[in-house]
Amino acid sequence: MTTLYFLIQQTMYFSIPLLIVALGGMFSERGGVVNIALEGIMIFGGFTGILFISGTQQYLPGQPVLMLGLLVSALTGILVSLLHAYAAINMKADQVISGTAINMLAPAIAIYVARLMRDVQQIPFKNEFRLVSVPVLGDIPLIGPFFFQNAYITTYLGFIILLLSWAALYKTRFGLRLRSCGEHPQAADSVGINVFRMRYAGTMISGALAGVGGLIFVIPTSTNFNASVSGYGFLALAVLIFGQWRPVRVFGAAFFFGLMKTVASSYSGIPALLSLGIPPNFYKMVPYIATLIVLAFTSKSSQAPRAAGVPYDKGGR
Protein backbone atom coordinates (compact mmCIF):
# COMPACT_ATOMS: atom_id res chain seq x y z
CA MET A 1 0.00 0.00 0.00
CA THR A 2 2.91 2.35 0.74
CA THR A 3 4.20 1.84 -2.79
CA LEU A 4 0.74 2.63 -4.19
CA TYR A 5 0.58 5.86 -2.17
CA PHE A 6 4.01 6.81 -3.47
CA LEU A 7 3.08 6.02 -7.07
CA ILE A 8 -0.15 8.05 -7.02
CA GLN A 9 1.42 11.05 -5.30
CA GLN A 10 4.33 11.13 -7.75
CA THR A 11 1.91 10.80 -10.66
CA MET A 12 0.04 13.85 -9.34
CA TYR A 13 3.26 15.87 -9.25
CA PHE A 14 3.93 15.16 -12.92
CA SER A 15 0.35 15.10 -14.22
CA ILE A 16 -0.98 18.39 -12.89
CA PRO A 17 1.48 20.62 -14.83
CA LEU A 18 0.76 18.61 -17.99
CA LEU A 19 -2.97 19.01 -17.43
CA ILE A 20 -2.80 22.78 -16.90
CA VAL A 21 -0.49 23.45 -19.86
CA ALA A 22 -2.47 21.17 -22.19
CA LEU A 23 -5.68 22.98 -21.20
CA GLY A 24 -3.91 26.22 -22.05
CA GLY A 25 -3.05 24.87 -25.49
CA MET A 26 -6.67 23.80 -25.87
CA PHE A 27 -7.97 27.35 -25.40
CA SER A 28 -5.53 28.70 -27.96
CA GLU A 29 -6.22 26.06 -30.60
CA ARG A 30 -9.97 26.11 -30.01
CA GLY A 31 -9.77 29.75 -31.01
CA GLY A 32 -7.73 28.96 -34.10
CA VAL A 33 -4.15 29.71 -32.99
CA VAL A 34 -1.68 26.84 -32.70
CA ASN A 35 0.51 27.52 -29.68
CA ILE A 36 3.76 25.64 -30.24
CA ALA A 37 5.33 28.13 -27.80
CA LEU A 38 4.01 26.31 -24.71
CA GLU A 39 7.51 25.08 -23.83
CA GLY A 40 9.01 28.57 -24.01
CA ILE A 41 6.14 30.15 -22.07
CA MET A 42 6.55 27.51 -19.36
CA ILE A 43 10.23 28.42 -19.07
CA PHE A 44 9.46 32.14 -18.85
CA GLY A 45 6.69 31.51 -16.29
CA GLY A 46 8.84 29.19 -14.20
CA PHE A 47 11.75 31.62 -14.33
CA THR A 48 9.86 34.71 -13.15
CA GLY A 49 7.82 32.73 -10.61
CA ILE A 50 10.88 31.12 -9.01
CA LEU A 51 12.79 34.41 -9.14
CA PHE A 52 9.94 36.09 -7.27
CA ILE A 53 9.68 33.28 -4.70
CA SER A 54 13.44 33.18 -4.17
CA GLY A 55 13.52 36.90 -3.44
CA THR A 56 10.45 37.14 -1.20
CA GLN A 57 10.00 33.89 0.70
CA GLN A 58 12.15 35.15 3.55
CA TYR A 59 9.54 37.85 4.14
CA LEU A 60 6.32 35.90 3.52
CA PRO A 61 5.04 32.49 4.71
CA GLY A 62 4.96 29.53 2.35
CA GLN A 63 1.51 29.32 0.78
CA PRO A 64 0.90 33.07 0.25
CA VAL A 65 4.26 33.51 -1.50
CA LEU A 66 3.47 30.50 -3.68
CA MET A 67 0.12 31.98 -4.73
CA LEU A 68 1.77 35.30 -5.53
CA GLY A 69 4.43 33.45 -7.49
CA LEU A 70 1.70 31.74 -9.51
CA LEU A 71 0.20 35.14 -10.26
CA VAL A 72 3.59 36.44 -11.44
CA SER A 73 4.00 33.38 -13.67
CA ALA A 74 0.52 33.83 -15.12
CA LEU A 75 1.17 37.49 -15.95
CA THR A 76 4.50 36.59 -17.53
CA GLY A 77 2.78 33.92 -19.63
CA ILE A 78 0.20 36.44 -20.82
CA LEU A 79 2.88 38.95 -21.86
CA VAL A 80 4.86 36.33 -23.79
CA SER A 81 1.72 34.95 -25.43
CA LEU A 82 0.88 38.43 -26.69
CA LEU A 83 4.03 38.32 -28.82
CA HIS A 84 2.88 35.06 -30.36
CA ALA A 85 -0.68 36.37 -30.76
CA TYR A 86 0.48 39.54 -32.52
CA ALA A 87 2.66 37.60 -34.93
CA ALA A 88 0.01 34.96 -35.63
CA ILE A 89 -3.14 37.11 -35.69
CA ASN A 90 -2.10 40.59 -36.83
CA MET A 91 0.97 39.77 -38.89
CA LYS A 92 -0.48 36.45 -40.13
CA ALA A 93 2.91 34.81 -39.60
CA ASP A 94 3.42 31.07 -39.68
CA GLN A 95 2.29 30.05 -36.19
CA VAL A 96 4.72 27.15 -35.91
CA ILE A 97 7.69 29.39 -36.70
CA SER A 98 6.48 32.08 -34.29
CA GLY A 99 6.10 29.54 -31.48
CA THR A 100 9.46 27.93 -32.25
CA ALA A 101 11.17 31.32 -32.03
CA ILE A 102 9.79 31.81 -28.51
CA ASN A 103 10.91 28.30 -27.55
CA MET A 104 14.44 29.12 -28.69
CA LEU A 105 14.54 32.50 -26.97
CA ALA A 106 13.17 31.40 -23.59
CA PRO A 107 16.07 29.33 -22.17
CA ALA A 108 18.67 31.74 -23.57
CA ILE A 109 17.02 34.78 -21.96
CA ALA A 110 16.41 32.94 -18.67
CA ILE A 111 20.06 31.85 -18.44
CA TYR A 112 21.36 35.30 -19.43
CA VAL A 113 19.22 37.16 -16.87
CA ALA A 114 19.96 34.63 -14.12
CA ARG A 115 23.71 34.93 -14.67
CA LEU A 116 23.40 38.70 -14.84
CA MET A 117 21.69 38.76 -11.44
CA ARG A 118 23.36 35.85 -9.63
CA ASP A 119 26.49 34.91 -11.63
CA VAL A 120 25.06 31.37 -12.02
CA GLN A 121 22.14 30.17 -14.10
CA GLN A 122 20.43 28.24 -11.29
CA ILE A 123 17.91 30.09 -9.15
CA PRO A 124 17.54 28.34 -5.76
CA PHE A 125 14.50 28.40 -3.51
CA LYS A 126 13.32 26.72 -0.33
CA ASN A 127 10.56 24.19 -0.85
CA GLU A 128 8.28 25.11 2.05
CA PHE A 129 5.05 24.46 0.19
CA ARG A 130 4.30 20.79 0.85
CA LEU A 131 1.18 20.16 2.93
CA VAL A 132 1.94 17.36 5.38
CA SER A 133 -1.77 16.78 5.91
CA VAL A 134 -4.86 18.78 5.01
CA PRO A 135 -6.95 19.27 8.18
CA VAL A 136 -9.85 16.79 8.47
CA LEU A 137 -9.51 15.58 4.86
CA GLY A 138 -6.08 14.11 5.50
CA ASP A 139 -7.55 11.81 8.17
CA ILE A 140 -10.06 10.13 5.84
CA PRO A 141 -9.16 6.43 5.46
CA LEU A 142 -7.63 5.46 2.09
CA ILE A 143 -8.56 8.73 0.34
CA GLY A 144 -6.68 10.93 2.82
CA PRO A 145 -3.20 9.41 2.27
CA PHE A 146 -3.73 9.38 -1.49
CA PHE A 147 -4.82 12.98 -2.06
CA PHE A 148 -4.56 15.01 1.14
CA GLN A 149 -1.22 14.06 2.66
CA ASN A 150 2.21 15.17 1.41
CA ALA A 151 0.42 17.19 -1.27
CA TYR A 152 0.75 20.63 -2.79
CA ILE A 153 -1.96 23.25 -3.08
CA THR A 154 -1.15 23.36 -6.80
CA THR A 155 -2.65 19.88 -7.16
CA TYR A 156 -6.07 21.16 -6.10
CA LEU A 157 -5.57 24.23 -8.28
CA GLY A 158 -5.16 21.91 -11.26
CA PHE A 159 -8.53 20.28 -10.65
CA ILE A 160 -10.16 23.68 -10.19
CA ILE A 161 -8.72 24.85 -13.51
CA LEU A 162 -10.03 21.68 -15.18
CA LEU A 163 -13.58 22.32 -13.95
CA LEU A 164 -13.43 26.00 -14.87
CA SER A 165 -12.06 25.18 -18.32
CA TRP A 166 -14.86 22.71 -19.01
CA ALA A 167 -17.49 25.16 -17.82
CA ALA A 168 -15.99 28.08 -19.76
CA LEU A 169 -15.72 26.09 -22.99
CA TYR A 170 -19.13 24.41 -22.99
CA LYS A 171 -21.39 26.41 -20.68
CA THR A 172 -20.68 30.04 -21.53
CA ARG A 173 -21.21 32.37 -24.46
CA PHE A 174 -17.47 33.00 -24.49
CA GLY A 175 -16.75 29.30 -25.01
CA LEU A 176 -19.24 29.01 -27.85
CA ARG A 177 -17.74 32.04 -29.59
CA LEU A 178 -14.19 30.80 -29.09
CA ARG A 179 -15.02 27.39 -30.56
CA SER A 180 -16.76 28.97 -33.51
CA CYS A 181 -13.64 31.03 -34.27
CA GLY A 182 -11.56 27.86 -34.33
CA GLU A 183 -14.00 25.95 -36.54
CA HIS A 184 -15.35 28.51 -39.00
CA PRO A 185 -14.15 32.07 -38.35
CA GLN A 186 -15.93 33.49 -41.43
CA ALA A 187 -19.28 32.28 -40.11
CA ALA A 188 -18.49 33.67 -36.67
CA ASP A 189 -17.57 37.03 -38.18
CA SER A 190 -20.80 37.10 -40.17
CA VAL A 191 -22.86 37.10 -36.95
CA GLY A 192 -20.85 39.90 -35.35
CA ILE A 193 -18.18 37.98 -33.42
CA ASN A 194 -14.80 39.73 -33.38
CA VAL A 195 -12.54 36.87 -34.48
CA PHE A 196 -9.32 38.75 -33.74
CA ARG A 197 -10.44 39.58 -30.21
CA MET A 198 -11.53 36.02 -29.47
CA ARG A 199 -8.27 34.61 -30.78
CA TYR A 200 -6.32 37.04 -28.64
CA ALA A 201 -8.37 35.98 -25.61
CA GLY A 202 -7.75 32.29 -26.27
CA THR A 203 -4.01 32.82 -26.74
CA MET A 204 -3.75 34.94 -23.59
CA ILE A 205 -5.54 32.28 -21.52
CA SER A 206 -3.17 29.75 -23.03
CA GLY A 207 -0.20 31.88 -22.01
CA ALA A 208 -1.46 32.33 -18.46
CA LEU A 209 -1.98 28.61 -17.95
CA ALA A 210 1.36 27.70 -19.54
CA GLY A 211 3.14 30.21 -17.29
CA VAL A 212 1.43 28.76 -14.22
CA GLY A 213 2.26 25.25 -15.43
CA GLY A 214 5.94 26.17 -15.65
CA LEU A 215 6.05 27.11 -11.98
CA ILE A 216 3.92 24.14 -10.90
CA PHE A 217 6.32 21.82 -12.72
CA VAL A 218 9.34 23.13 -10.80
CA ILE A 219 7.92 23.36 -7.27
CA PRO A 220 7.41 19.65 -6.38
CA THR A 221 10.39 18.27 -8.32
CA SER A 222 13.35 20.53 -7.52
CA THR A 223 14.83 23.20 -5.26
CA ASN A 224 16.24 25.33 -8.07
CA PHE A 225 15.32 26.47 -11.57
CA ASN A 226 17.78 25.78 -14.36
CA ALA A 227 16.05 27.34 -17.40
CA SER A 228 14.45 24.02 -18.37
CA VAL A 229 11.09 22.28 -18.04
CA SER A 230 12.33 18.98 -19.51
CA GLY A 231 10.27 19.13 -22.67
CA TYR A 232 6.98 19.37 -20.79
CA GLY A 233 5.59 21.95 -23.20
CA PHE A 234 5.99 19.53 -26.09
CA LEU A 235 4.63 16.66 -24.03
CA ALA A 236 1.60 18.84 -23.24
CA LEU A 237 0.99 19.18 -26.98
CA ALA A 238 0.92 15.38 -27.21
CA VAL A 239 -1.53 15.30 -24.31
CA LEU A 240 -3.70 17.85 -26.11
CA ILE A 241 -3.78 15.80 -29.32
CA PHE A 242 -4.38 12.52 -27.46
CA GLY A 243 -7.13 14.28 -25.49
CA GLN A 244 -8.84 15.43 -28.71
CA TRP A 245 -8.99 19.08 -27.58
CA ARG A 246 -11.63 18.18 -24.96
CA PRO A 247 -11.06 18.92 -21.23
CA VAL A 248 -12.15 15.54 -19.84
CA ARG A 249 -10.10 13.58 -22.36
CA VAL A 250 -7.14 15.88 -21.79
CA PHE A 251 -7.45 15.05 -18.09
CA GLY A 252 -7.19 11.32 -18.81
CA ALA A 253 -4.29 11.80 -21.22
CA ALA A 254 -2.40 13.97 -18.72
CA PHE A 255 -2.58 11.31 -16.04
CA PHE A 256 -1.51 8.58 -18.46
CA PHE A 257 1.59 10.53 -19.48
CA GLY A 258 2.13 11.59 -15.86
CA LEU A 259 2.24 7.92 -14.89
CA MET A 260 4.79 7.25 -17.63
CA LYS A 261 6.90 10.15 -16.36
CA THR A 262 6.64 8.78 -12.82
CA VAL A 263 7.95 5.42 -14.01
CA ALA A 264 10.86 7.19 -15.71
CA SER A 265 11.80 9.36 -12.74
CA SER A 266 10.87 7.29 -9.69
CA TYR A 267 11.33 3.67 -10.74
CA SER A 268 13.93 3.22 -7.99
CA GLY A 269 11.17 3.79 -5.41
CA ILE A 270 8.96 1.06 -6.93
CA PRO A 271 10.29 -2.35 -5.78
CA ALA A 272 8.51 -4.30 -8.54
CA LEU A 273 10.28 -2.29 -11.25
CA LEU A 274 13.61 -2.17 -9.46
CA SER A 275 13.67 -5.96 -9.17
CA LEU A 276 13.44 -6.38 -12.95
CA GLY A 277 17.02 -5.25 -13.40
CA ILE A 278 16.23 -3.15 -16.48
CA PRO A 279 18.87 -0.47 -17.26
CA PRO A 280 17.92 3.02 -15.96
CA ASN A 281 18.20 4.58 -19.41
CA PHE A 282 15.29 2.46 -20.58
CA TYR A 283 13.00 3.96 -17.94
CA LYS A 284 14.06 7.47 -18.96
CA MET A 285 12.87 6.74 -22.49
CA VAL A 286 9.45 5.45 -21.40
CA PRO A 287 7.46 8.77 -21.60
CA TYR A 288 8.76 9.56 -25.07
CA ILE A 289 8.30 6.03 -26.41
CA ALA A 290 4.74 6.10 -25.03
CA THR A 291 4.20 9.47 -26.75
CA LEU A 292 5.29 8.11 -30.13
CA ILE A 293 3.16 4.97 -29.80
CA VAL A 294 0.05 6.84 -28.69
CA LEU A 295 0.33 9.49 -31.41
CA ALA A 296 0.98 6.82 -34.05
CA PHE A 297 -2.30 5.10 -33.19
CA THR A 298 -4.44 8.18 -32.52
CA SER A 299 -3.22 10.86 -34.94
CA LYS A 300 -5.30 9.55 -37.87
CA SER A 301 -8.52 9.86 -35.88
CA SER A 302 -7.67 13.18 -34.24
CA GLN A 303 -10.11 15.99 -34.94
CA ALA A 304 -8.34 19.29 -34.47
CA PRO A 305 -10.31 22.54 -34.82
CA ARG A 306 -10.67 23.09 -38.54
CA ALA A 307 -9.24 26.60 -38.62
CA ALA A 308 -6.40 25.99 -36.15
CA GLY A 309 -3.18 27.37 -37.57
CA VAL A 310 -4.94 29.17 -40.41
CA PRO A 311 -4.55 33.00 -40.32
CA TYR A 312 -7.91 34.73 -40.57
CA ASP A 313 -8.39 37.18 -43.42
CA LYS A 314 -11.43 39.30 -42.68
CA GLY A 315 -11.98 40.05 -46.34
CA GLY A 316 -11.43 36.48 -47.51
CA ARG A 317 -13.62 33.40 -47.62
PAKOL-888492 format. One line per 5 residues: their letters; for each residue x, z, y of C-alpha. Coordinates in steps of 0.001 Angstrom, whole numbers. Each point is the difference from the previous one (the first is absolute). Example, Ala and Ser with C-alpha at 12.3 -4.5 7.8 and 13.67 -1.06 7.14 Angstrom:
as) 12300 7800 -4500 ~ 1370 -660 3440;
***
This chain:
mttly) 0 0 0 ~ 2909 743 2348 ~ 1290 -3536 -509 ~ -3461 -1396 790 ~ -155 2019 3229;
fliqq) 3426 -1305 954 ~ -933 -3598 -792 ~ -3227 48 2033 ~ 1567 1726 3001 ~ 2911 -2448 73;
tmyfs) -2415 -2909 -324 ~ -1867 1317 3046 ~ 3211 93 2022 ~ 673 -3678 -712 ~ -3578 -1300 -62;
iplli) -1327 1334 3297 ~ 2460 -1942 2229 ~ -720 -3153 -2017 ~ -3733 553 408 ~ 168 528 3764;
valgg) 2314 -2955 671 ~ -1983 -2329 -2276 ~ -3206 990 1805 ~ 1767 -856 3245 ~ 860 -3434 -1352;
mfser) -3619 -380 -1073 ~ -1302 464 3553 ~ 2442 -2554 1349 ~ -690 -2642 -2638 ~ -3755 588 47;
ggvvn) 198 -999 3645 ~ 2046 -3093 -795 ~ 3580 1113 754 ~ 2473 287 -2877 ~ 2184 3024 680;
ialeg) 3257 -559 -1876 ~ 1561 2437 2489 ~ -1316 3097 -1819 ~ 3502 871 -1225 ~ 1493 -174 3487;
imifg) -2864 1938 1575 ~ 406 2709 -2640 ~ 3680 287 917 ~ -765 227 3721 ~ -2772 2560 -632;
gftgi) 2148 2082 -2327 ~ 2911 -120 2438 ~ -1885 1172 3088 ~ -2041 2543 -1978 ~ 3053 1603 -1613;
lfisg) 1914 -133 3289 ~ -2851 1874 1675 ~ -263 2562 -2810 ~ 3762 534 -93 ~ 78 728 3713;
tqqyl) -3065 2240 246 ~ -454 1900 -3254 ~ 2156 2847 1268 ~ -2618 600 2694 ~ -3219 -625 -1947;
pgqpv) -1278 1188 -3411 ~ -75 -2355 -2964 ~ -3456 -1570 -208 ~ -604 -529 3753 ~ 3354 -1757 435;
lmlgl) -791 -2180 -3004 ~ -3350 -1046 1477 ~ 1656 -800 3323 ~ 2660 -1961 -1850 ~ -2733 -2023 -1716;
lvsal) -1500 -750 3402 ~ 3392 -1177 1303 ~ 412 -2233 -3067 ~ -3481 -1452 453 ~ 644 -820 3666;
tgilv) 3330 -1587 -908 ~ -1720 -2099 -2662 ~ -2575 -1187 2518 ~ 2679 -1045 2503 ~ 1978 -1926 -2611;
sllha) -3135 -1636 -1384 ~ -847 -1266 3483 ~ 3158 -2125 -112 ~ -1155 -1540 -3265 ~ -3557 -405 1314;
yaain) 1156 -1762 3169 ~ 2186 -2410 -1941 ~ -2655 -695 -2635 ~ -3146 -65 2151 ~ 1034 -1141 3474;
mkadq) 3069 -2057 -818 ~ -1441 -1243 -3323 ~ 3382 535 -1634 ~ 513 -78 -3741 ~ -1135 3483 -1022;
visgt) 2432 285 -2903 ~ 2976 -791 2246 ~ -1209 2413 2683 ~ -379 2806 -2536 ~ 3351 -766 -1612;
ainml) 1711 222 3392 ~ -1378 3517 489 ~ 1120 957 -3505 ~ 3527 -1138 812 ~ 101 1721 3384;
apaia) -1367 3381 -1097 ~ 2900 1417 -2074 ~ 2599 -1396 2415 ~ -1654 1603 3035 ~ -608 3293 -1838;
iyvar) 3654 229 -1089 ~ 1297 -985 3445 ~ -2134 2559 1865 ~ 738 2752 -2531 ~ 3752 -552 302;
lmrdv) -309 -169 3764 ~ -1712 3393 65 ~ 1672 1814 -2912 ~ 3127 -1999 -943 ~ -1435 -391 -3537;
qqipf) -2917 -2076 -1198 ~ -1705 2801 -1933 ~ -2529 2146 1850 ~ -362 3388 -1750 ~ -3049 2249 63;
knefr) -1175 3185 -1681 ~ -2758 -521 -2527 ~ -2284 2895 915 ~ -3226 -1853 -648 ~ -751 658 -3670;
lvsvp) -3126 2080 -627 ~ 770 2451 -2803 ~ -3717 529 -585 ~ -3087 -904 2000 ~ -2087 3167 490;
vlgdi) -2904 296 -2479 ~ 335 -3614 -1206 ~ 3432 646 -1475 ~ -1464 2666 -2294 ~ -2510 -2331 -1684;
pligp) 899 -383 -3700 ~ 1527 -3365 -966 ~ -927 -1747 3267 ~ 1882 2472 2196 ~ 3474 -542 -1512;
fffqn) -523 -3769 -31 ~ -1100 -568 3594 ~ 261 3204 2034 ~ 3347 1519 -953 ~ 3430 -1255 1111;
ayitt) -1789 -2672 2019 ~ 327 -1522 3448 ~ -2709 -288 2610 ~ 811 -3719 118 ~ -1507 -362 -3485;
ylgfi) -3413 1054 1279 ~ 501 -2173 3073 ~ 410 -2978 -2325 ~ -3379 606 -1630 ~ -1628 455 3403;
illls) 1448 -3315 1171 ~ -1312 -1669 -3169 ~ -3552 1228 636 ~ 145 -917 3687 ~ 1375 -3455 -822;
waaly) -2799 -691 -2474 ~ -2632 1188 2454 ~ 1503 -1934 2916 ~ 267 -3228 -1985 ~ -3413 -4 -1678;
ktrfg) -2261 2314 2000 ~ 712 -853 3624 ~ -525 -2929 2328 ~ 3738 -35 638 ~ 717 -518 -3704;
lrlrs) -2487 -2836 -287 ~ 1496 -1747 3028 ~ 3549 509 -1245 ~ -824 -1470 -3410 ~ -1741 -2956 1581;
cgehp) 3121 -758 2064 ~ 2074 -62 -3170 ~ -2433 -2208 -1911 ~ -1353 -2462 2564 ~ 1199 647 3560;
qaads) -1781 -3072 1416 ~ -3351 1316 -1210 ~ 797 3445 1388 ~ 913 -1513 3360 ~ -3231 -1995 70;
vginv) -2060 3220 4 ~ 2019 1601 2797 ~ 2664 1934 -1920 ~ 3381 37 1748 ~ 2262 -1093 -2856;
frmry) 3219 734 1877 ~ -1121 3528 835 ~ -1089 738 -3565 ~ 3261 -1302 -1409 ~ 1943 2136 2436;
agtmi) -2049 3030 -1061 ~ 625 -656 -3694 ~ 3738 -472 529 ~ 264 3148 2119 ~ -1798 2072 -2662;
sgala) 2372 -1514 -2526 ~ 2978 1021 2126 ~ -1269 3553 458 ~ -521 511 -3728 ~ 3345 -1595 -908;
gvggl) 1782 2249 2509 ~ -1707 3069 -1450 ~ 823 -1201 -3508 ~ 3679 -227 917 ~ 116 3672 942;
ifvip) -2132 1083 -2963 ~ 2395 -1819 -2327 ~ 3023 1915 1315 ~ -1422 3536 228 ~ -504 891 -3713;
tstnf) 2975 -1948 -1374 ~ 2964 802 2253 ~ 1479 2261 2668 ~ 1410 -2810 2138 ~ -922 -3497 1133;
nasvs) 2465 -2792 -689 ~ -1729 -3039 1560 ~ -1608 -976 -3315 ~ -3353 331 -1745 ~ 1240 -1464 -3296;
gygfl) -2059 -3164 153 ~ -3295 1879 232 ~ -1391 -2403 2583 ~ 406 -2900 -2415 ~ -1362 2068 -2875;
alavl) -3029 787 2181 ~ -617 -3740 338 ~ -65 -231 -3801 ~ -2453 2905 -79 ~ -2169 -1809 2548;
ifgqw) -77 -3202 -2050 ~ -601 1853 -3274 ~ -2752 1972 1757 ~ -1707 -3219 1149 ~ -156 1135 3650;
rpvrv) -2635 2620 -895 ~ 566 3729 735 ~ -1086 1392 -3376 ~ 2049 -2525 -1962 ~ 2963 572 2304;
fgaaf) -310 3698 -837 ~ 260 -721 -3728 ~ 2895 -2408 482 ~ 1892 2495 2172 ~ -184 2682 -2661;
ffglm) 1076 -2417 -2731 ~ 3094 -1024 1948 ~ 543 3626 1058 ~ 112 968 -3670 ~ 2546 -2744 -663;
ktvas) 2111 1273 2894 ~ -263 3541 -1370 ~ 1313 -1188 -3360 ~ 2908 -1702 1776 ~ 945 2973 2171;
sysgi) -929 3048 -2073 ~ 455 -1051 -3618 ~ 2605 2753 -454 ~ -2760 2577 568 ~ -2211 -1518 -2726;
palls) 1328 1149 -3411 ~ -1784 -2761 -1946 ~ 1770 -2713 2008 ~ 3335 1789 115 ~ 56 293 -3789;
lgipp) -225 -3784 -421 ~ 3583 -445 1129 ~ -791 -3077 2106 ~ 2640 -786 2677 ~ -955 1304 3492;
nfykm) 278 -3452 1557 ~ -2903 -1170 -2118 ~ -2294 2638 1499 ~ 1058 -1016 3515 ~ -1189 -3536 -734;
vpyia) -3423 1098 -1290 ~ -1982 -203 3322 ~ 1296 -3470 786 ~ -461 -1340 -3524 ~ -3556 1376 70;
tlivl) -547 -1714 3369 ~ 1089 -3384 -1362 ~ -2122 335 -3143 ~ -3113 1110 1874 ~ 282 -2723 2643;
aftsk) 650 -2637 -2668 ~ -3283 857 -1716 ~ -2136 670 3080 ~ 1215 -2424 2682 ~ -2080 -2923 -1317;
ssqap) -3222 1985 308 ~ 851 1638 3326 ~ -2433 -698 2810 ~ 1769 473 3300 ~ -1968 -349 3246;
raagv) -362 -3728 553 ~ 1430 -73 3512 ~ 2838 2468 -615 ~ 3221 -1424 1384 ~ -1760 -2832 1796;
pydkg) 389 87 3832 ~ -3361 -253 1733 ~ -483 -2849 2451 ~ -3039 738 2122 ~ -545 -3654 749;
gr) 549 -1177 -3573 ~ -2188 -108 -3083;
***
